Amino acid sequence: MTMLDQIVKRVAMRNPRALSRTIMEMVAEGTIAPGTRMPTVRAVGQALGMSTASVAAAWHELVDWRVLETRRRGGTVVLGPALAPRATRYDVMMKASEGIPLNLGHLTPDPAILPPLQRAFMAALASPGINEATPTPISLPLRQAVAPLWPFQPQSMMATHGGIAAAELALATTVRPGDRVIVDQPTISRILDICESLGVKPVPVTYRDGGPDLDELSRALKQRPAAFLYQPVGNHPTGFSVTPAWIESAAALIGDSHMPVIELVQTPLLHQRPWLSLGAKLPRSVIHVHSYNFFAGTDMRLAVAGGSDYYIDRMWQRLTFSSGWVSHILQDALAFQLSDPVAKAEVADYVALCRSRHARMLSALRAVGFDLPETDGPAIWLPVPDEYVITNQLTSRGVVVHPGSYFSVTPLESDHVLINGTALNGNQDDIARLIRSIFTNWD
């Protein structure tokens, strides 16, 4: 029996999805081996009694899943079983740091200086709200703890498993494949991975000192985007924040677009207040997110989203399908860290230490000739002549930094690398001199 005969026998329904599913199964089980040249679209269509357009649609889906590859003169060839979608930038950055002694690229806190959590969990475990049968979007203690920190009066709030999870949830419940989404550039690399996974096209708007470029934002809005996702405070990786003037102008531009505005703040407590948000002008459109991972550690991954009751409710309803809500134990432990006087003092000491480390790293880099703006951190966006030369040379010396292209949709105006300015407990001068020496030798 030929391969085409087997396909005809196994396809239960004559439609593109049934055909693509059958091919996926046959490749996964080894019936069709990698490297096999597939029959032509016309031949498959005639054998199945399907139109060539329907077969082509199935082939297109299989190409998207990396099961098939269409070559200009080699026809359509089997690559192998379907691969699970990957966060490609995140995956590359994680692999680049494997086995490297000093990681200055990841935006992660130093575990050695994080505030202790023992008292927070003891208090949370004593809460009468534990193990309630009916879940709630946010526990009362956490809402009371974060409400004074919010830059506007939110209509609704909910807890999520981190800021990136909140951003993904907000996008997944508001956009569809093929939509356009405005993003700040540079931006968090995983936001670009999320856009790819959702099948949406990111439209970049350059983040300058003071906020995303308003002229570029105006042009982007003419493309009828389905959402706008940006960082109003401490853009990662530049460290820039919006100004009151930017809020006024951007609100006037966005006001009639009737789209969700997703604001992600990765390290809110590290930045000087007052924190600004478009939520003060567009409360029905804004989903404002504060992530607390940096202040509680990677194993206590928590964020709070607050703003439009319409969009927050969509996010919450999505979680109820899979019981994906955040444990009250975690929520109340974070509430304790943000409200107990002793815990607040410990968090404040940690923030002060992070700021001090960041300032020392900035000072060390400036001392060897780098012109860098004053930012709160944790990231330092370092301009370099060639991002790949510096990343490769530093890796060979046991130091990881990340190239700027990981954080951009389109090529940046100049090359940069990302450095976590809070990672080092000393040796800032040595690292700065090492980076400068690479430039000197390269020149």
C-alpha positions as CSV (number, residue, x, y, z in Angstrom):
1,M,0.0,0.0,0.0
2,T,1.5,3.4,-1.0
3,M,1.7,6.3,1.4
4,L,-1.1,8.0,-0.5
5,D,-3.3,5.0,-0.1
6,Q,-2.6,4.9,3.6
7,I,-3.5,8.6,3.9
8,V,-6.8,8.0,2.0
9,K,-7.6,5.1,4.2
10,R,-7.0,7.0,7.5
11,V,-8.5,10.4,6.8
12,A,-11.9,10.1,8.4
13,M,-13.4,13.4,7.1
14,R,-12.5,15.3,3.9
15,N,-11.5,18.7,5.4
16,P,-8.1,20.4,6.0
17,R,-8.0,19.8,9.7
18,A,-8.7,16.1,9.5
19,L,-6.0,15.8,6.8
20,S,-3.4,17.7,8.8
21,R,-4.2,15.7,11.9
22,T,-3.8,12.5,10.0
23,I,-0.4,13.5,8.6
24,M,0.7,14.6,12.1
25,E,-0.2,11.2,13.6
26,M,1.4,9.3,10.8
27,V,4.7,11.2,11.2
28,A,4.6,11.0,15.0
29,E,4.2,7.1,14.9
30,G,6.9,6.7,12.1
31,T,4.5,5.6,9.3
32,I,5.8,8.6,7.4
33,A,9.6,9.0,8.0
34,P,11.5,12.4,8.2
35,G,12.9,13.2,4.8
36,T,10.0,11.7,2.9
37,R,8.9,13.7,-0.1
38,M,5.1,14.2,0.1
39,P,2.8,13.7,-2.9
40,T,1.7,16.9,-4.7
41,V,-1.2,18.9,-3.5
42,R,-3.1,18.0,-6.7
43,A,-2.4,14.3,-6.3
44,V,-3.6,14.3,-2.7
45,G,-6.7,16.3,-3.6
46,Q,-7.7,13.9,-6.4
47,A,-7.2,10.9,-4.2
48,L,-9.3,12.3,-1.4
49,G,-11.9,14.1,-3.5
50,M,-10.8,17.4,-2.0
51,S,-10.1,20.7,-3.6
52,T,-6.4,21.7,-4.0
53,A,-7.2,24.8,-1.8
54,S,-8.3,22.5,1.0
55,V,-5.2,20.4,0.8
56,A,-3.0,23.5,0.5
57,A,-4.6,24.7,3.8
58,A,-3.7,21.5,5.5
59,W,-0.1,21.7,4.2
60,H,0.1,25.3,5.4
61,E,-0.9,24.2,8.9
62,L,1.7,21.4,8.8
63,V,4.4,23.8,7.7
64,D,3.5,26.1,10.7
65,W,3.9,23.1,13.0
66,R,7.3,22.4,11.4
67,V,6.1,18.9,10.3
68,L,6.5,19.7,6.6
69,E,8.8,22.0,4.7
70,T,8.1,23.3,1.2
71,R,11.3,23.7,-0.9
72,R,11.5,25.6,-4.1
73,R,12.6,22.8,-6.3
74,G,12.5,19.9,-3.8
75,G,8.7,19.7,-3.3
76,T,7.2,19.3,0.2
77,V,9.4,17.2,2.6
78,V,8.7,15.8,6.0
79,L,10.8,17.3,8.8
80,G,9.6,15.2,11.7
81,P,6.9,15.1,14.5
82,A,5.2,18.4,15.4
83,L,7.2,20.4,18.0
84,A,5.5,22.1,20.9
85,P,5.5,25.9,20.4
86,R,8.5,27.4,22.2
87,A,9.3,30.8,23.8
88,T,12.3,31.0,21.4
89,R,13.9,34.1,22.9
90,Y,13.5,32.9,26.5
91,D,14.8,29.5,25.5
92,V,17.9,30.9,23.8
93,M,18.6,33.2,26.8
94,M,18.3,30.3,29.2
95,K,20.5,28.0,27.2
96,A,23.1,30.8,26.7
97,S,23.6,31.0,30.5
98,E,23.9,27.2,31.2
99,G,27.2,26.5,32.9
100,I,28.3,30.1,32.9
101,P,29.5,31.2,36.4
102,L,28.3,34.8,36.4
103,N,24.9,35.6,35.0
104,L,24.4,39.3,34.6
105,G,21.7,39.0,32.0
106,H,18.6,37.5,33.7
107,L,16.3,39.9,35.6
108,T,16.3,37.8,38.7
109,P,16.9,38.8,42.3
110,D,19.9,37.8,44.3
111,P,18.6,35.0,46.6
112,A,21.2,35.9,49.2
113,I,19.7,39.3,49.9
114,L,15.9,38.6,49.5
115,P,13.7,39.5,52.5
116,P,12.9,36.5,54.6
117,L,9.5,34.9,54.1
118,Q,9.1,32.6,57.1
119,R,6.9,35.0,59.1
120,A,4.8,35.8,56.0
121,F,3.9,32.2,55.4
122,M,3.2,31.5,59.1
123,A,0.8,34.5,59.0
124,A,-0.8,33.3,55.8
125,L,-1.3,29.8,57.1
126,A,-3.2,31.2,60.0
127,S,-5.6,33.0,57.8
128,P,-9.3,31.9,58.1
129,G,-9.6,32.2,54.3
130,I,-7.5,29.1,53.5
131,N,-9.1,26.3,51.6
132,E,-12.4,28.2,50.9
133,A,-14.4,26.2,48.4
134,T,-15.3,29.3,46.3
135,P,-12.2,31.0,44.8
136,T,-11.9,34.8,44.5
137,P,-9.9,36.9,42.0
138,I,-7.9,38.4,44.9
139,S,-7.8,37.9,48.6
140,L,-9.0,40.7,50.8
141,P,-5.7,41.1,52.6
142,L,-3.8,41.4,49.3
143,R,-6.2,43.9,47.8
144,Q,-6.0,46.0,51.0
145,A,-2.2,45.8,50.8
146,V,-1.8,46.8,47.1
147,A,-4.6,49.4,46.9
148,P,-2.5,52.2,48.4
149,L,0.2,51.4,45.8
150,W,-2.1,51.7,42.8
151,P,-1.6,54.8,40.6
152,F,-5.4,55.1,40.0
153,Q,-8.6,53.7,41.4
154,P,-9.1,50.3,39.8
155,Q,-12.6,49.0,39.1
156,S,-11.5,45.4,39.6
157,M,-8.3,43.5,40.7
158,M,-7.0,39.9,40.5
159,A,-3.8,38.0,41.4
160,T,-1.8,36.1,38.8
161,H,1.2,33.9,38.8
162,G,3.6,36.7,37.9
163,G,3.6,39.8,35.6
164,I,4.3,37.9,32.4
165,A,1.5,35.5,33.2
166,A,-0.8,38.5,33.6
167,A,0.3,40.0,30.3
168,E,-0.2,36.8,28.5
169,L,-3.7,36.3,30.1
170,A,-4.7,39.9,29.1
171,L,-3.6,39.4,25.5
172,A,-5.1,35.9,25.2
173,T,-8.5,37.2,26.3
174,T,-8.5,40.2,24.0
175,V,-6.8,39.4,20.7
176,R,-7.1,36.9,17.9
177,P,-4.6,35.4,15.5
178,G,-3.7,38.0,12.8
179,D,-4.4,41.0,15.0
180,R,-1.9,43.8,15.5
181,V,-0.6,44.7,19.0
182,I,1.4,47.8,19.7
183,V,4.4,47.1,21.9
184,D,7.1,49.3,23.3
185,Q,10.6,48.8,21.8
186,P,12.8,47.5,23.3
187,T,10.5,45.4,25.4
188,I,10.5,42.3,27.5
189,S,11.7,39.5,25.3
190,R,9.0,37.1,26.5
191,I,6.3,39.6,25.4
192,L,7.5,39.0,21.9
193,D,7.5,35.3,22.4
194,I,3.9,35.5,23.6
195,C,2.9,37.5,20.6
196,E,4.3,34.8,18.3
197,S,2.5,32.1,20.3
198,L,-0.8,33.9,19.9
199,G,-0.3,34.6,16.2
200,V,-0.4,38.3,16.5
201,K,1.8,40.9,14.9
202,P,3.7,43.2,17.2
203,V,3.9,46.8,16.0
204,P,6.9,48.4,17.7
205,V,7.0,52.0,19.1
206,T,10.4,53.2,20.3
207,Y,10.7,53.8,24.0
208,R,12.6,57.1,24.5
209,D,13.4,58.9,27.7
210,G,10.0,60.1,28.8
211,G,7.8,57.4,27.2
212,P,7.0,55.6,23.9
213,D,7.5,57.9,20.9
214,L,4.2,59.7,20.4
215,D,4.6,60.2,16.6
216,E,5.3,56.5,16.2
217,L,2.3,55.7,18.5
218,S,0.1,57.9,16.3
219,R,1.1,56.1,13.2
220,A,0.7,52.7,14.9
221,L,-2.8,53.5,15.9
222,K,-3.7,54.0,12.2
223,Q,-3.1,50.3,11.7
224,R,-6.2,49.6,13.9
225,P,-4.4,47.5,16.5
226,A,-6.3,45.2,18.9
227,A,-4.3,46.1,22.0
228,F,-1.4,48.3,23.3
229,L,1.1,46.7,25.7
230,Y,3.8,48.8,27.2
231,Q,5.7,49.5,30.4
232,P,4.9,52.9,32.0
233,V,7.4,52.6,34.8
234,G,10.9,51.2,34.5
235,N,10.8,49.9,30.9
236,H,12.7,46.7,30.7
237,P,15.4,46.9,29.4
238,T,16.0,50.7,29.1
239,G,14.8,51.7,32.6
240,F,12.9,54.7,31.2
241,S,9.5,55.8,32.5
242,V,6.7,57.9,31.2
243,T,6.2,61.5,32.2
244,P,2.9,63.4,33.1
245,A,3.1,65.1,29.8
246,W,3.3,61.8,28.0
247,I,0.3,60.5,29.8
248,E,-1.8,63.5,28.7
249,S,-0.7,63.2,25.1
250,A,-1.0,59.5,24.9
251,A,-4.5,59.5,26.5
252,A,-5.6,62.0,23.9
253,L,-4.3,59.8,21.1
254,I,-5.7,56.5,22.4
255,G,-9.0,57.7,23.8
256,D,-11.2,56.9,20.8
257,S,-9.5,53.6,19.9
258,H,-11.6,51.5,22.3
259,M,-8.8,48.9,22.7
260,P,-7.3,47.4,25.9
261,V,-4.2,49.1,27.2
262,I,-2.0,46.6,29.1
263,E,0.5,48.3,31.4
264,L,3.2,46.0,32.9
265,V,5.5,47.1,35.7
266,Q,8.1,44.5,36.4
267,T,9.7,46.0,39.5
268,P,7.3,48.6,41.0
269,L,8.9,49.0,44.4
270,L,12.3,49.8,42.9
271,H,11.1,53.0,41.2
272,Q,10.5,56.3,42.8
273,R,6.8,57.4,43.2
274,P,4.5,58.8,42.0
275,W,4.0,56.0,39.5
276,L,2.0,57.0,36.5
277,S,-0.6,55.2,34.5
278,L,-3.0,55.8,31.6
279,G,-5.6,54.3,34.0
280,A,-6.1,57.7,35.5
281,K,-7.3,59.0,32.1
282,L,-8.8,55.8,30.6
283,P,-10.0,53.6,33.5
284,R,-12.3,51.6,31.2
285,S,-9.5,50.6,28.9
286,V,-6.5,49.9,31.2
287,I,-5.2,46.7,32.7
288,H,-2.4,47.8,35.0
289,V,0.0,45.0,36.3
290,H,2.4,45.1,39.2
291,S,4.8,42.2,39.4
292,Y,6.3,41.3,42.8
293,N,8.6,38.4,41.7
294,F,11.7,40.6,42.1
295,F,10.9,41.3,45.8
296,A,9.7,37.9,46.9
297,G,11.8,35.5,44.8
298,T,11.3,33.2,41.8
299,D,9.4,30.6,43.8
300,M,6.8,33.0,45.1
301,R,5.8,34.3,41.7
302,L,3.0,36.8,42.1
303,A,1.5,39.8,40.4
304,V,-1.6,41.9,40.7
305,A,-3.6,43.2,37.7
306,G,-6.1,46.0,38.4
307,G,-8.1,48.3,36.2
308,S,-11.1,47.9,33.8
309,D,-13.7,45.5,35.3
310,Y,-14.6,44.4,31.8
311,Y,-11.1,43.2,30.9
312,I,-10.2,41.9,34.4
313,D,-13.4,39.8,34.4
314,R,-12.4,38.3,31.1
315,M,-9.0,37.3,32.5
316,W,-10.6,35.8,35.6
317,Q,-13.2,33.8,33.7
318,R,-10.4,32.3,31.6
319,L,-8.7,31.1,34.8
320,T,-11.8,29.4,36.0
321,F,-11.7,26.8,33.2
322,S,-8.5,25.3,34.6
323,S,-8.5,26.3,38.3
324,G,-5.5,28.5,37.5
325,W,-6.1,31.1,40.2
326,V,-3.5,31.9,42.8
327,S,-3.4,30.2,46.2
328,H,-4.7,32.3,49.1
329,I,-1.6,31.2,51.0
330,L,0.7,32.9,48.4
331,Q,-1.6,36.0,48.2
332,D,-1.8,36.5,51.9
333,A,2.0,35.9,52.3
334,L,2.6,38.7,49.8
335,A,0.0,40.9,51.6
336,F,2.0,40.4,54.8
337,Q,5.2,41.4,53.2
338,L,3.6,44.6,51.9
339,S,1.7,45.6,55.1
340,D,3.5,44.2,58.2
341,P,5.7,46.9,59.7
342,V,8.7,44.7,60.2
343,A,8.4,43.0,56.8
344,K,7.9,46.4,55.1
345,A,11.2,47.5,56.7
346,E,13.0,44.4,55.5
347,V,11.6,44.9,51.9
348,A,12.7,48.6,52.1
349,D,16.2,47.5,53.1
350,Y,16.3,45.1,50.2
351,V,15.2,47.8,47.8
352,A,17.8,50.2,49.1
353,L,20.5,47.5,48.6
354,C,19.4,46.8,45.1
355,R,19.4,50.6,44.3
356,S,22.9,50.9,45.8
357,R,24.2,48.0,43.7
358,H,22.7,49.4,40.6
359,A,24.2,52.8,41.3
360,R,27.6,51.3,41.8
361,M,27.4,49.4,38.5
362,L,26.3,52.6,36.7
363,S,29.2,54.5,38.3
364,A,31.7,51.8,37.4
365,L,30.6,51.8,33.7
366,R,30.7,55.6,33.5
367,A,34.2,55.6,35.0
368,V,35.5,53.6,32.1
369,G,33.8,55.9,29.5
370,F,30.2,54.8,29.0
371,D,27.6,57.5,28.8
372,L,24.5,56.2,30.6
373,P,21.4,57.9,31.8
374,E,20.3,57.9,35.4
375,T,17.7,55.1,36.0
376,D,16.4,53.2,39.0
377,G,17.3,49.7,37.6
378,P,17.5,46.9,37.8
379,A,18.5,46.8,34.1
380,I,21.3,48.7,32.5
381,W,20.9,49.2,28.8
382,L,24.5,49.4,27.6
383,P,25.3,50.8,24.2
384,V,28.0,48.8,22.4
385,P,29.6,48.8,18.9
386,D,28.6,45.1,18.3
387,E,26.3,43.2,20.6
388,Y,27.5,39.8,19.4
389,V,31.1,40.5,19.9
390,I,30.6,41.7,23.5
391,T,28.2,38.8,24.4
392,N,30.5,36.1,22.9
393,Q,33.7,37.6,24.4
394,L,32.1,37.9,27.9
395,T,30.7,34.4,27.7
396,S,34.2,33.1,26.9
397,R,35.3,34.8,30.2
398,G,32.5,33.3,32.2
399,V,30.0,36.2,32.2
400,V,26.5,36.3,30.7
401,V,24.8,39.4,29.3
402,H,22.0,39.4,26.7
403,P,22.1,41.0,23.3
404,G,19.7,43.8,22.6
405,S,18.2,42.2,19.6
406,Y,16.4,39.7,21.9
407,F,14.2,42.6,23.1
408,S,13.2,44.1,19.8
409,V,10.8,43.5,16.9
410,T,12.9,45.3,14.3
411,P,16.6,46.3,14.3
412,L,17.4,48.9,16.9
413,E,18.9,52.3,16.2
414,S,22.2,51.1,17.7
415,D,23.5,47.9,19.4
416,H,23.0,47.3,23.1
417,V,23.4,44.6,25.7
418,L,21.4,44.1,28.8
419,I,23.0,44.0,32.3
420,N,21.3,43.3,35.6
421,G,22.8,46.1,37.6
422,T,21.6,44.6,40.9
423,A,23.3,41.2,40.5
424,L,26.8,42.0,41.8
425,N,27.8,42.3,45.4
426,G,31.1,44.0,44.7
427,N,33.5,43.6,41.7
428,Q,31.5,46.2,39.7
429,D,34.7,48.0,38.8
430,D,36.3,44.8,37.6
431,I,33.4,43.9,35.3
432,A,33.3,47.4,33.9
433,R,37.0,47.3,33.1
434,L,36.5,43.8,31.5
435,I,33.8,45.1,29.2
436,R,35.9,48.2,28.3
437,S,38.9,46.0,27.6
438,I,37.0,44.0,25.1
439,F,36.0,47.1,23.2
440,T,39.6,48.4,23.3
441,N,41.0,45.1,21.9
442,W,38.2,44.9,19.3
443,D,38.8,48.4,18.1
